[in-house]
Each structure stands twice: as structure tokens, then as C-alpha cells.
Amino acid sequence: MDAQRKKGLLDTCVLAVLKCGPSYGYELIGAVSQCIPVSESTLYPILKRLEAGGCLTTFKQEHNGRLRKYYQITPIGEEKIKVFLEEWSEMERIYAFVRKADEEESQ
């Protein structure tokens, strides 16, 4: 998959996981990887970019005697998911157009 397309999808997948509730890095990797494989070196820059864009906030909470950093979606992040879903119908039209052209070429 094209790196730029994947980047945008990863952002939305991270926000979708956070829409279900706050989460921490390792947990996010596991959840997002069910859809698109993601590593720590990919995830953390995404989280920093989403935080800088106001799409998520962070807080720390103790877990087994250590502080763990949690990420939480904001209204801006929720709006980003909404926009993604609204734009998806346009993507479906583009896909159908490309698919039709490919099928016609094959005949």
C-alpha cells in the first residue's frame, strides 16, 4: 500500500481505537495491528502528530508501580473520524471507476 495512503489510514485507525476509550502505546499497537500492521517506531510519531493537531490528549496513570502514558481522543479527533467516514463514499466511487476501467481493459 502507498505510504501516504497508509499514513492517513493509520491515523484514523488509532483514533477509532481511542474512540472506544483511553489506551496506551502497547495496547494501541495490538488493536491497530488487527487491521494494519504497525510498529512502535511508526505508532509514536503518529501519536505525537495527532496530539500536536489537537486530536488527542495524554495523561499518566500508575500501573503496577510505574507511570503509564495514556492517550485519549478529543472532539477534534472525533470530527476527524466523522470526516473520514463522510469521504469514504467518494473513495468507493473512485474505486468503482478504476475497477471498471481495469475490467474493460481485461476484456
Backbone hydrogen bonds, N-H to C=O, Kabsch-Sander energy under -0.5 kcal/mol:
donor,donor_aa,acceptor,acceptor_aa,energy
6,K,2,D,-2.6
7,K,3,A,-2.3
8,G,4,Q,-1.9
9,L,5,R,-2.0
10,L,6,K,-2.9
11,D,7,K,-2.1
12,T,8,G,-1.7
13,C,9,L,-2.6
14,V,10,L,-2.7
15,L,11,D,-2.2
16,A,12,T,-2.3
17,V,13,C,-2.1
18,L,14,V,-2.3
19,K,15,L,-1.6
20,C,16,A,-0.6
20,C,17,V,-1.2
21,G,18,L,-1.2
23,S,71,Y,-1.9
25,G,69,K,-0.6
28,L,24,Y,-2.6
29,I,25,G,-2.4
30,G,26,Y,-1.9
31,A,27,E,-2.3
32,V,28,L,-3.0
33,S,29,I,-2.2
34,Q,31,A,-0.9
35,C,32,V,-2.1
36,I,32,V,-2.6
42,T,39,S,-0.7
43,L,39,S,-2.9
44,Y,40,E,-2.2
46,I,42,T,-1.2
47,L,43,L,-2.5
48,K,44,Y,-2.3
49,R,45,P,-2.4
50,L,46,I,-2.8
51,E,47,L,-2.3
52,A,48,K,-2.6
53,G,49,R,-1.8
54,G,51,E,-1.6
55,C,50,L,-2.6
56,L,50,L,-0.8
57,T,72,Q,-2.8
59,F,70,Y,-1.8
61,Q,68,R,-2.4
63,H,66,R,-3.5
66,R,63,H,-1.6
68,R,61,Q,-2.9
70,Y,59,F,-3.6
70,Y,68,R,-0.5
71,Y,23,S,-3.5
72,Q,57,T,-2.7
73,I,18,L,-0.5
74,T,55,C,-2.2
78,E,74,T,-2.3
79,E,75,P,-2.2
80,K,76,I,-1.9
81,I,77,G,-1.7
82,K,78,E,-2.0
83,V,79,E,-2.7
84,F,80,K,-2.2
85,L,81,I,-2.4
86,E,82,K,-2.2
87,E,83,V,-2.4
88,W,84,F,-1.1
89,S,85,L,-0.5
89,S,86,E,-0.6
90,E,87,E,-0.7
91,M,87,E,-1.6
92,E,88,W,-2.4
93,R,89,S,-1.9
94,I,90,E,-2.1
95,Y,91,M,-2.7
96,A,92,E,-2.5
97,F,93,R,-2.1
98,V,94,I,-2.6
99,R,95,Y,-3.0
100,K,96,A,-2.5
101,A,97,F,-2.2
102,D,98,V,-2.3
103,E,99,R,-2.5
104,E,100,K,-2.5
105,E,101,A,-1.9
106,S,102,D,-1.7
107,Q,103,E,-0.9
